[in-house]
């Protein structure tokens, strides 16, 4: 990045930042102004577990449900908003999976 040091000690970018390129809103920052609340029906298996996560965590059953999930093709997500919602759902499921049993029960996960 090209920067110039100002007389007050601060740096000033010589290149303008395009907020639209990074999906940054002057009103909401990095939060979407009009976020999606649903994904296509193809992703219902992810959403169903997330909607039931509280109960599944209390009963220590979330990991078993996630382990049975089918592998879904992310190419079925269309556009930035669907990709972003899909990523949020997977992040929440991953955190719930990892911390289902608290500090004492962090699973060993192997990637295949």
N, C-alpha and C positions, 0 to 999 in steps of 0.2 A: 504494500500500500504506500502511496506517496503522501508524505506528511510534511508539514512545515512547522517549526517551533515558533510560537508567538513570543512577544516580549514579556508576557506575563507567565511564561513557563509552560503553558499548555500547548498541545499539538493540535493542528488543524488539518483535516484531510483536504488534499488538493483535488480529490476525485469525489464528485457527488455520489451519495448512496441512494440507489433506487429502491425505495420502500416497496414498490409494487413487485419488484423482482424477488425480494425476500419475504413477501407476504406479511409485511409489517404495516399495521394500521396506525395512523395518527391518533385514532380514537381509542383503540383497545390494545395497542402494542402487538405482541406476538399471538394473542388470542384472536381467533377469527371473529369478525363482526357478525357473520351469519353462519354459524357452524351447523353441520348436519347432525341429525339425531338418530339416523338410521342408515344401515348399509343394505345393499341388495340381499334378497332372501338367501342367496348362495352362502352368505356368511352367518346365517342364523345359528349354526353350532357354536361359534365364538360368542355371539350375543347372549345365547341362552345360558351359558355358563356364567357370564359376567352378571346377568340379571339375578342369578341364583347364588352368587358368590358369597354373600353374607351367611346364608344357611350352610352352604358347602364348607366354608371355613370353620364355622362353629362345630360342625360334625366331622371335621378333618377328612373330608371327602373330595376336596377340590382337585388335588393332584391326580386322583384316580380318574376323575372326569376328564381332565386335560390330557392325561396319557391316552385316553380313548378317542380323542378328537381326530377326525380325518385331516390329512394334509390338504389345505385349501390353496388354490392358485391365486396369488395376489394380483395377477394380471386381470382378474375379474373386477378389480377396483378401478373405477373410472374417474379421473380428474384428481386434482390436488385435495379437495375436501374429503373425498372418500378415502384416499390414501392416508390422510392425516387421522381420520376417525379410526380407520383400521389399525394404524400404528398405536393410537391411544389405547384401544381395546387390548391389543397384544401386550403392551407394556403393563397394563393393569393385571392381566392374567399372569404374566411372568412374575410380577411382584407378589401376587397372592400365592402362586405356586411355590416360590422360594421361601416365603415367610409363614406358610400355613401353620407350622408347628413352633413358631418363634425361633429364638436363638439356638435352641437345642436340637432342632430337627431340619437343618438346612440340607436339602438333598444333593447327592452327587449326580450331576447331569453330564451325560455324554452326548456329543454331537456325532451324528452318523452321516 
